[in-house]
Structure formats: C-alpha cells, structure tokens
C-alpha cells in the first residue's frame, strides 16, 4: 500500500527543512498511535542513550494486501536493527538500511548515521488497553562527532535548498522570504550550528529574517495544540537573524517527550498484527510490561531515576 499524501502542516514542512539528517519516507501501512521517548546524557561521557516506546501498532487500510505489507514492515523494523522512529508523525521514520533507490545525499546521510548510532534489538508487549506496542533503544556513541558531521551535511543540504528556492519560488515555504534564503546561503558557506546536543537539551537553529520568524511562529501556534506546546519541554529563542528550537531542560536532565499520531484513519487488523508479532521468534514478546515501567527501568539503569 502507498499512503495517500497528507497535507503538509508547518510542522512537517519545518521538519523536512531542518532535519535532512532524517531518512524521511513513507511509513506505509504500518502505523501507531503514540510514542514516548527518553534521552539520557550520562555524566562524563559523550554518549546519548535513547529509549523509544511505540504504542498502538495497527494497519492503515482494510485490504488483505495492506495487512501483508504491514507485516513485512513490522518484521523489517523489529528484526533488521536499522530502523526507528523519532515520533509517530509520518516524516519521523529513520531507516539506515541501504537501498538501491537512494540518491547520493541519502547515501551520505545513512552512512553518517550508521557510523554514529547503535540501534539495539527491541521487544513487543501489550499495553493496558491490549494494544500492540514495540520498544527499542538507540545509542549515539559520541555526540560531539555526531553533531559535527550532521552540521556539515545539513549545511550542504540547506545551501542547495536555498539556491533552488531562489529560482523556484514554489519550493519555498509560505513563511520563508528572500532575506531568509540569503541568510541560509550565508550560513551554508561557513560553520554554523544547525544542530546541537548538550547534556539535557537538543536544539535546531534556522537562519531567518524577523518577518519570516514571525510568520513561522504564527503558523506553529496555529497548528500545534496548546497541550503539545505546554506539556513538552519546548522552547523558542528568537534572535534578529535566526530562530532556535530546543527540546529539554538542559543541566544534564533526561529529555522526555510524549507525542500522539496525527493519523485519524480507523485501525485495522489489530489482532492479526499481534499474532504476527508473536510469530517473530528472534524478537521477544514480553508479559507484564508497561510503558511507565520501561521508562523507570531505563532511567534507573542510567542512574537517572529521581528519588521520590
């Protein structure tokens, strides 16, 4: 099944613009309802250890072929050890597996991610609502080297984007003006911290004119729910020639975010997908597991469990 194109919200357009390090792609027939992620920055280490818990896995589409495609996607996700999701949104799928259809830029992105990331084996479980869930851990082995290489790649991609958007206005987001494109080109010609990881905070910076930043913030505030903006540790730093988006409290604190899917289609084949997950012998299907229990166990293992 090929998913029908979704209207691109400002969040998805911004994600595609700011995050070329993601291997953005169509997630196909396999979808899920929610994701909880926890990132821990061990003291005296360059590692970043991440836990991703995806809840409510189901099939989008009611055809037998949709179920078969979803089974294949679930098998590849669970067994290959090369895929994970930064969120349940359609554009947050990260796939490190080489593919013959990859262009040169995608090949470079995947090679960089494979060099810096360890995607660990995951496991299935059923949550309290009886929904199929999957969790896995990912480790960034050296955040300094990782961010340096990502910034080189992002700078190159952003320079290409700005050059194209200068001559093809249809390639430009509505909020983006020519002054912003010139600022992006200038940043692409020198070292610029597009992407940063400090203990307890992850940040993305975008060169932009004051007018463009105002438009962008209006769109974000209009399209994002107040609950999302209030509940997540998000912050905006607005300067005269850029805007910086940050996630996390800093000071070495773990980062946690909980995101709901924007998929409104009814679920299909939930039991069939559960049965298929149980049949995957190389992947553990755990009993008596809860999301909050996994989070607490993960934090405890990293020495980050807060005392009551």
C-alpha positions, 0 to 999 in steps of 0.5 A, a space after each residue: 500500500 502507498 499512503 495517500 499524501 497528507 497535507 503538509 502542516 508547518 510542522 512537517 514542512 519545518 521538519 523536512 527543512 531542518 532535519 535532512 539528517 532524517 531518512 524521511 519516507 513513507 511509513 506505509 501501512 504500518 502505523 501507531 498511535 503514540 510514542 514516548 521517548 527518553 534521552 539520557 546524557 550520562 555524566 562524563 561521557 559523550 554518549 546519548 542513550 535513547 529509549 523509544 516506546 511505540 504504542 498502538 501498532 495497527 494497519 492503515 487500510 482494510 485490504 488483505 494486501 495492506 495487512 501483508 505489507 504491514 507485516 513485512 514492515 513490522 518484521 523489517 523494523 523489529 528484526 533488521 536493527 536499522 530502523 526507528 522512529 523519532 515520533 509517530 508523525 509520518 516524516 519521523 521514520 529513520 531507516 539506515 538500511 541501504 537501498 538501491 533507490 537512494 540518491 547520493 545525499 541519502 547515501 551520505 546521510 545513512 552512512 553518517 548515521 550508521 557510523 554514529 548510532 547503535 540501534 539495539 534489538 527491541 521487544 513487543 508487549 501489550 499495553 493496558 488497553 491490549 494494544 500492540 506496542 514495540 520498544 527499542 533503544 538507540 545509542 549515539 556513541 559520541 555526540 560531539 562527532 555526531 553533531 559535527 558531521 550532521 552540521 556539515 551535511 545539513 549545511 550542504 543540504 540547506 545551501 542547495 535548498 536555498 539556491 533552488 528556492 531562489 529560482 523556484 519560488 514554489 519550493 519555498 515555504 509560505 513563511 520563508 522570504 528572500 532575506 531568509 534564503 540569503 541568510 541560509 546561503 550565508 550560513 551554508 558557506 561557513 560553520 554554523 550550528 544547525 544542530 546541537 546536543 548538550 547534556 539535557 537539551 537538543 536544539 535546531 537553529 534556522 537562519 531567518 529574517 524577523 518577518 519570516 520568524 514571525 510568520 513561522 511562529 504564527 503558523 506553529 501556534 496555529 497548528 500545534 495544540 496548546 497541550 503539545 506546546 505546554 506539556 513538552 519541554 519546548 522552547 523558542 529563542 528568537 534572535 534578529 537573524 535566526 530562530 532556535 528550537 530546543 527540546 529539554 531542560 538542559 543541566 544534564 536532565 533526561 529529555 522526555 517527550 510524549 507525542 500522539 499520531 496525527 493519523 485519524 484513519 480507523 485501525 485495522 487488523 489489530 489482532 492479526 498484527 499481534 499474532 504476527 508479532 508473536 510469530 517473530 521468534 528472534 524478537 521477544 514478546 514480553 508479559 507484564 510490561 508497561 510503558 511507565 515501567 520501561 521508562 523507570 527501568 531505563 532511567 534507573 539503569 542510567 542512574 537517572 531515576 529521581 528519588 521520590 
